[in-house]
C-alpha cells in the first residue's frame, strides 16, 4: 500500500463535496477493481484529508453498483485510519424532520447483493459489529454540532436498503416498528469493511425527507400514513419522496455539514485510543 500520511478520509455521499487546500488527485489501483473516482488528498483546516465522492463525479454510480471494497481499500492504501461518511437519508421518526443531522450508532442491513467482506477464503473473519461506529468521532461530531447550533441528534439506527428504488409504505412502516430512525442506501457494507481494516468509521446522516411512512394532517402535523389521522381521526394527505424535495433540503444540509466538519475535524485526535484499532483481535480463524 502507498502511504501518504493522511489522517482522515471522507467518503462523501450525495451533497457532501468539500474543498481541500493543496489538493492532489490520485488514481488508486486496488485488488477489487476501481474505486468510485480519483482520491483527492489535501488539507482541510490543518488536517491532511483524503476525499472520495462515493457516487463518482457527477453522481454517476447508483447505490447498488458501488464498489464498496475498492473504496475502503483505496482509503486504507493512502494511510487513512478514520473514515467519515456524510450521507443523505430519509427520516423514519416524527421528531427527525428535514434538516436534522443524526450521528448513527447502529444499523440494520436490508441489502441483498453486496459483497460485504475482504475475506473470501484462506482465512475467515467474523468481525464484531455490536458497536459498529466509532464512539470517539461520534462524541466529537455531536458535541460540536450542539456547540455551533445545528439540529443534531446523538445516536440512531440507520436502515440500509438495496436501492436504487425507494421503499413502499408497508416497508417504511415495518422499518419504524423495527426501531429504525433513518433510512438510506450506502452505509452497508462500507461500515463493516472499514472494521475489517481496523479503521474508525462514523456516519453523519443528514435528513432530506420523511420517507413514505408519513402523512400530513392539517390539525396534528406529520403523522403515520393511514386511512385517517391516528391522533385526531381527521383527513390526511399522504407524503412521498421526490428528488426535487431531496435536492432542495440538501442545500441547507450542505451548509451545515461544512460548518460541522470545519469545527469538528481539527478536534479529532491523531492517536487513536478507541477500540476500532483492535477490531481484528479474535475475529480471524
Secondary structure, 3 states (H helix, E strand, C coil): CCCCCCCEEEEECCCCCCCCEEEEEECCEECCEECCCCEEEEEECCEEEEEEECCCHHHCCCHHHCCHHHHHHHHHHCCCCEEEEEEEEEECCCCCCCCCEEECCEEEEECCCCCCCCCCCCCCECCCCCCCCCHHHHHHHHHHHHHHCCCEEECCEEEEECCCCCCCHHHHHHHHHCCCCEEECCCCCHHHHHHHCCCEEEEEEEEEECCCCEEEECCCEEEECCCCCCCCCCCCEECCCCHHHHHHHHHHHHHHHHHHHHHHHHHCCCCCCCHHHHCCCCCEC
